[in-house]
């Protein structure tokens, strides 16, 4: 059904737009989000005297490198998903085999985004650097929304599409 294909494309394009806007926001408001990374990695807003403080990273070069890695991953996620949406749109009225094969880029883009927001923010930031202890610099709830959205889109888009009505292959 063409409507389902178009909905899938719109969802992928929306995820692309989101990731690209996040990357842009991190560049446009560089210092605010840099402070988030700095505080998370230095663990300076976690519970005083917690036993995990040996994990803290206090080198400014590491904060900068980590922040640029985040921005690059957000931009990569967005670009891959944008290319995927364009490719799917071009194939939206074509054979099911071609449309289904084009979904690989969606899986790659969503997978990279999932790794950033789940592994990067929940696992590394949340658990390794104890971000959950910070009342001020805790991005776990936002990250949860991001990676669950990507996971939902990935699952929905990955459902096989059949031939469109009135076409034969």
Kinemage of the C-alpha trace (Angstrom):
@kinemage 1
@onewidth
@group {chain A} dominant
@subgroup {mainchain}
@vectorlist {calphas} color= white
{ca unk a 1} P 0.000 0.000 0.000
{ca unk a 2} L 1.459 3.331 -1.076
{ca unk a 3} L 0.163 5.142 2.022
{ca unk a 4} L 2.193 2.875 4.308
{ca unk a 5} L 5.317 3.437 2.241
{ca unk a 6} L 4.795 7.202 2.387
{ca unk a 7} L 4.286 7.080 6.152
{ca unk a 8} L 7.535 5.135 6.520
{ca unk a 9} L 9.352 7.706 4.396
{ca unk a 10} L 7.900 10.582 6.424
{ca unk a 11} L 8.987 8.937 9.667
{ca unk a 12} L 12.535 8.423 8.365
{ca unk a 13} L 12.657 12.017 7.107
{ca unk a 14} L 11.438 13.229 10.497
{ca unk a 15} L 14.202 11.314 12.265
{ca unk a 16} L 16.732 12.777 9.821
{ca unk a 17} L 15.454 16.279 10.493
{ca unk a 18} L 15.621 15.712 14.234
{ca unk a 19} L 19.215 14.440 14.208
{ca unk a 20} L 20.344 17.250 11.904
{ca unk a 21} L 18.632 19.881 14.078
{ca unk a 22} L 20.284 18.448 17.191
{ca unk a 23} L 23.701 18.589 15.486
{ca unk a 24} L 23.002 22.141 14.315
{ca unk a 25} L 21.836 23.160 17.790
{ca unk a 26} L 25.042 21.816 19.286
{ca unk a 27} L 27.023 23.960 16.863
{ca unk a 28} L 24.846 27.072 17.107
{ca unk a 29} L 24.747 26.965 20.914
{ca unk a 30} L 28.123 25.323 21.313
{ca unk a 31} L 28.941 26.417 24.856
{ca unk a 32} L 25.682 25.357 26.507
{ca unk a 33} L 25.958 21.811 25.260
{ca unk a 34} L 29.727 21.749 25.770
{ca unk a 35} L 29.039 22.481 29.435
{ca unk a 36} L 26.748 19.447 29.515
{ca unk a 37} L 29.578 17.228 28.271
{ca unk a 38} L 32.098 18.891 30.604
{ca unk a 39} L 29.950 18.400 33.691
{ca unk a 40} L 29.020 14.842 32.754
{ca unk a 41} L 32.594 13.719 32.097
{ca unk a 42} L 34.065 15.552 35.086
{ca unk a 43} L 31.275 14.178 37.313
{ca unk a 44} L 31.297 17.448 39.278
{ca unk a 45} L 27.531 17.468 39.855
{ca unk a 46} L 27.190 13.847 40.995
{ca unk a 47} L 26.683 12.927 44.637
{ca unk a 48} L 29.520 14.320 46.769
{ca unk a 49} L 32.129 11.725 47.666
{ca unk a 50} L 30.639 8.949 45.539
{ca unk a 51} L 32.904 5.947 45.032
{ca unk a 52} L 32.819 6.273 41.229
{ca unk a 53} L 34.733 9.573 41.047
{ca unk a 54} L 37.857 7.771 39.836
{ca unk a 55} L 36.129 7.555 36.462
{ca unk a 56} L 35.947 11.334 36.063
{ca unk a 57} L 37.681 12.938 33.097
{ca unk a 58} L 38.900 16.447 33.859
{ca unk a 59} L 40.997 17.168 30.767
{ca unk a 60} L 39.444 19.918 28.607
{ca unk a 61} L 40.817 18.340 25.423
{ca unk a 62} L 38.860 15.147 26.248
{ca unk a 63} L 35.661 17.134 26.794
{ca unk a 64} L 36.138 18.810 23.426
{ca unk a 65} L 36.944 15.531 21.650
{ca unk a 66} L 33.908 13.849 23.230
{ca unk a 67} L 31.652 16.723 22.277
{ca unk a 68} L 32.854 16.734 18.662
{ca unk a 69} L 32.337 12.969 18.506
{ca unk a 70} L 28.739 13.476 19.650
{ca unk a 71} L 28.125 16.236 17.082
{ca unk a 72} L 29.694 14.197 14.276
{ca unk a 73} L 27.580 11.168 15.188
{ca unk a 74} L 24.384 13.238 15.287
{ca unk a 75} L 25.183 14.754 11.886
{ca unk a 76} L 26.086 11.348 10.434
{ca unk a 77} L 22.818 9.895 11.718
{ca unk a 78} L 20.858 12.742 10.163
{ca unk a 79} L 22.645 12.627 6.825
{ca unk a 80} L 22.288 8.873 6.449
{ca unk a 81} L 18.593 9.039 7.326
{ca unk a 82} L 18.050 11.944 4.903
{ca unk a 83} L 19.698 9.976 2.101
{ca unk a 84} L 17.606 6.953 3.068
{ca unk a 85} L 14.384 8.977 2.960
{ca unk a 86} L 15.246 10.347 -0.498
{ca unk a 87} L 16.133 6.883 -1.764
{ca unk a 88} L 12.898 5.408 -0.381
{ca unk a 89} L 10.876 8.247 -1.891
{ca unk a 90} L 12.408 7.610 -5.317
{ca unk a 91} L 11.472 3.928 -5.005
{ca unk a 92} L 8.107 4.457 -3.315
{ca unk a 93} L 6.063 3.471 -6.347
{ca unk a 94} L 8.398 0.770 -7.560
{ca unk a 95} L 8.700 -2.946 -6.946
{ca unk a 96} L 8.567 -4.183 -3.363
{ca unk a 97} L 11.951 -5.869 -3.723
{ca unk a 98} L 13.695 -2.580 -4.536
{ca unk a 99} L 11.837 -0.617 -1.849
{ca unk a 100} L 12.593 -3.241 0.801
{ca unk a 101} L 16.269 -3.397 -0.210
{ca unk a 102} L 16.581 0.382 0.150
{ca unk a 103} L 15.670 0.137 3.825
{ca unk a 104} L 19.240 -0.886 4.698
{ca unk a 105} L 20.279 2.750 5.036
{ca unk a 106} L 17.412 3.337 7.454
{ca unk a 107} L 18.707 0.501 9.613
{ca unk a 108} L 22.229 1.953 9.488
{ca unk a 109} L 21.109 5.499 10.330
{ca unk a 110} L 18.773 4.445 13.121
{ca unk a 111} L 21.412 2.028 14.398
{ca unk a 112} L 24.041 4.761 14.630
{ca unk a 113} L 21.580 7.064 16.389
{ca unk a 114} L 20.620 4.280 18.783
{ca unk a 115} L 24.279 3.676 19.598
{ca unk a 116} L 24.779 7.386 20.285
{ca unk a 117} L 21.751 7.976 22.480
{ca unk a 118} L 21.559 4.582 24.194
{ca unk a 119} L 25.186 3.493 24.449
{ca unk a 120} L 26.628 7.011 24.590
{ca unk a 121} L 24.145 8.748 26.849
{ca unk a 122} L 22.485 5.959 28.846
{ca unk a 123} L 25.352 3.488 29.228
{ca unk a 124} L 28.473 5.655 29.153
{ca unk a 125} L 27.052 8.972 30.401
{ca unk a 126} L 24.325 7.600 32.637
{ca unk a 127} L 26.068 4.650 34.213
{ca unk a 128} L 29.831 5.004 33.725
{ca unk a 129} L 29.891 8.728 34.534
{ca unk a 130} L 26.890 8.491 36.923
{ca unk a 131} L 24.910 11.161 35.082
{ca unk a 132} L 21.818 9.791 36.839
{ca unk a 133} L 23.135 11.359 40.056
{ca unk a 134} L 23.078 14.899 38.625
{ca unk a 135} L 19.970 17.003 39.051
{ca unk a 136} L 21.320 19.635 36.649
{ca unk a 137} L 23.166 17.728 33.899
{ca unk a 138} L 21.098 14.581 33.394
{ca unk a 139} L 20.154 13.850 29.790
{ca unk a 140} L 18.869 10.329 30.296
{ca unk a 141} L 15.167 11.108 29.854
{ca unk a 142} L 15.758 12.993 26.615
{ca unk a 143} L 18.106 10.260 25.347
{ca unk a 144} L 15.450 7.638 26.147
{ca unk a 145} L 12.923 9.500 24.004
{ca unk a 146} L 15.408 9.720 21.137
{ca unk a 147} L 16.570 6.120 21.040
{ca unk a 148} L 13.111 4.673 21.584
{ca unk a 149} L 11.772 6.765 18.706
{ca unk a 150} L 14.589 5.539 16.464
{ca unk a 151} L 13.991 1.965 17.574
{ca unk a 152} L 10.252 2.262 16.857
{ca unk a 153} L 10.858 3.740 13.412
{ca unk a 154} L 13.452 1.076 12.677
{ca unk a 155} L 11.042 -1.725 13.591
{ca unk a 156} L 8.148 -0.225 11.633
{ca unk a 157} L 10.172 0.569 8.520
{ca unk a 158} L 11.775 -2.873 8.562
{ca unk a 159} L 8.384 -4.564 8.179
{ca unk a 160} L 8.267 -5.960 4.630
{ca unk a 161} L 6.323 -4.025 2.059
{ca unk a 162} L 4.381 -5.922 -0.573
{ca unk a 163} L 3.698 -4.976 -4.147
{ca unk a 164} L 1.512 -1.961 -4.716
{ca unk a 165} L -2.051 -2.580 -5.847
{ca unk a 166} L -2.376 -2.788 -9.605
{ca unk a 167} L 1.289 -3.631 -10.213
{ca unk a 168} L 2.944 -6.896 -11.033
{ca unk a 169} L 6.561 -8.001 -11.038
